[in-house]
Amino acid sequence: MTLLQAVILFLAAVLAGALNSVAGGGSFISFPTLIFTGVPAITANATSTVALWPGSVASVGAYRREFRPWPGLFLLGLSSLVGGLLGAELLLHTPPATFVRLIPFLLLVATLLFTFGGSLTAGLRRRVEKMEMAPWVITGALAFIQLIIATYGGYFGGGIGILMLAALALAGMENIHEMNALKTLLATCINGVAVVTFIAAGAVAWPQALVMLVGAITGGYGGAHIARQLNPLLVRRFVSVVGIVLTVYFFIRG
């Protein structure tokens, strides 16, 4: 790794950490940058996850005032841990090019769900009220969705923030800052178990990971503080724009 590559990786990690604290999708910046600097695909993905994880932890601290305890939090956390482990193991046994082809389709669905989540949430709420579904049924359904998201998150990680924001919107949450706080906590669980799996498998490029780790912490903590000061509507629009741009890019790239 040259000095120029180290500078590029650091700056990419700052931007990726800031993006993760606002809307997710930071690995769409860190992963291609690692590839560009010569790191093999599987190693690049594992290294990106390890490098960005401390930034997620820092973002959790920055969002502590927005965090509100939720009755189904334990179940969502458990789903995140199990899914993250499954996804990480799947990645380690998958050809490098396979998961890349799935990214634009997964991100497209997530972006559409988040963009139109308000109207969909209203419709789902009316149906739930008519069906008189028990709260535990709703919580169980959200936990199952979170398991799927977490599996994808452990597998690649790009866009899981948008996916979780979409799921939380459909579950009835409306405050974007509280959603970001919960999303960041769950993402930390997903990536945390994936980090342990990748380290145990020896799949991390440590020189690159350490450089990006410092940048991700800086960007993650600063990005969370900036996002908290913004109008919720502006943050929602920003999330949608990020999703659209990333979706178009990866469709073109594929």
N, C-alpha and C positions, 0 to 999 in steps of 0.2 A: 504494500500500500504506500503510494507516494504522498508527499505533503499536499499536493493539489487534490488528490482523491480524498484525503482526510478532511480538507476544508469543505469540499463538495458534500461529503457525507454528513458533516456536522450541520451545515446549513439546511440540508434536506431533512434532517432529523428535527431541527427547530420548527420547520414548517409543518412536518408531519405530526409532531406533538401538539402544536397549536390547533391543527385541523381536527385531531382526535378529541380534543377537549371541547370543541364546538359542535361537530357533526359526525365525527368518525371518518373513516376512509384514509387515515394517515399512511397506511401501508401502501396505498397506491402511489405515494411519493417515495417512501423509503425503499420499497421492494425494487422498482425499476432502477433507482439510483444505484443500488447494490449490484444489480445486473450490469449496469453501464460501467461500473468500476471493476468488472471482471469476476464477480462472485457467482458460482454456479447456482442455478435456479432454486433447487431445494434448500441449499445452504443459505441462499439469500433470503428466502422466506422465513426460515428458522431464525436467522440473525435479525431480521426486521422485527419479528415478534419479541425477541429478547430485548432489543434496543428500545422499543417503544413502551414496553411494560412499565418501567419505572415512571415514565411520563404520565401514564394512566393513574398510578398511585398518587403522584403529585396533584393531578387534577381532582381526585377524590377529596384531598385535603382542601383544595381551593373551593370546592362546591359544598363544604360542610354546612354552611348556613342555609343552603337551599334543600338539603336532604330532609325528607319526611319519612318516618317509619311507615312501612306498608305491610298489611297483614300477610301477604303471600311472599314476603321478601326471602324467607328461609328456603321456600320451595324453588323460587327463581334462582337463588344462589346455588342450590344443589344441582339444578338443571344445567347451570352454567359450568360448574365443575365437571360434571359427567360428560357433557357435550364437548367441552374443551379438550378433555382427554381423548375422547373418541376421534375427534377431528385431527388432533396432532398425530395420533398413531396412524390414521388413514393417510395423512400426508407423507409420512416416512415410508409408506409402502406403495406410493403412487408414482408413476412416471412424471417427470417435471412438467411436461407440456399439457397434461390432462386438465389440471385444475385451472389453468390460465384460460382455457376455452369457455369455462362456465361463468367467469366473472361478469361479463357484460349483461348476461341474462339475469343473474341474481341481483345485480345492482339496479337493473331496469325495474324489476318487480318492486324492490325496496323503495325506489324513488317514487313510483306511482302510488304506492301505499301511503307514503308520508305526505306527498303533495295533496292527495285527495282524502287524507285520513280524517279530516274534520267532518265531512259529509258522511263518510262511511261509519264513523263512530256514532254519529247521531242516529243513523238508521239501525245500527246494531243495538244501541241502547233501547230503542223503541221495541225491537223484537225481543230483547232479553226481558224487558218489563212485561210484555204480553205472555211470554213463555214462563214467567216467574221462575227463572233458573236460580238455583241456590248459589250463593257466593262462592262456595267451594268448587262448583262446576266451572265457573268463570276463571277462578284461580288455576284450576287444573289445566284448562285449555291454554291459558297463557304460559304456564310452565312447560307444556308440550311444545309450543311454538318456540319458547326460549331454548329448549333442548336442541331443536333443529338449527336455530341461529347459532348456538354455541358450538355445535359440531362443525358448521361452516367456518366459524371464527377460529377454531383450533386448526382447521384445514388450511385456511389462507388468511382470513382476518379482514381483508379489504371490504369496507362497507358495513361491517357489523353494527357500527353505531347507528347508521341510517336504518338498518333492519330493526334494531331494538326500539328506536324512536317510533317507527311505524307501528310496531306491535303494541307499544305502550299507548300510542294514540288510539288505536282500535280498542284497547282495553278501557278507555275512558279518561286517561290523563290528558290535561289540557295545558298546564303551565309548562312552557318549554324549558325553563330553568330547572324545575323539579325533575322533569323527564331527563334532562342532561345529567343531573346528579345521579339518578338511579342507573341510567345507561352506563355512565362512567364506572360506577361500582361493579356492575355486572360484567362489563368488559374487562375489568381488572381481574375478576375471578376466572374468566375464560382464558385470558392470555397468561395468567399466573400458572395454571396447571399445564398449559402448553409449553411455557418456558421451562418448567421442570422436566417435561418429557423430552424436549429438544436438547437440553443440556445433558441429560442422562444418555441420550443417543449419540452424543458427540457431533451434533449437526450444526454447530455454531462457529462462525468465523469471528474469533474474539477480538482481534485488533479493530476491525470495523465496528463490531458491536459496542465496544467501549467508547469509541469516538461518538457514535450516534446516541449512545445512552445519555451522555452529558447534554447534547443538543435537544433530545426529546424531553428531558426533565425541564429544561429552560422554556421550551415552547409550550409544553403541556400546562405548566403552572401559570405562565403569563397569559396563555390563550383562554384559560378558564376564567380568569379575572376579567379579561376584556369582554368575553361573551356575556358575563353576568350583568354588565352595565348596559347592554343593548336592549332595544325594544323586542319583546318576544316575537312579534310579527316579522321583524327584520331577520331574526335568527332563523325562523322557519323558512323564509324566502332564501336565505343563504344556504340552508341545508338542501333545499330543493335544487338550487343552482349547482351546488357541488355534485349532487347526484346526477343531474342531467349531463354536466360536463364530463364526469368520469365515465358515464355510460356510453356517451358518443365516442369518447377517446378509445375505450377498450373494444367497442364494436369495430372501429376503423383499424385499430391495431391488430385485431384478430383476423 
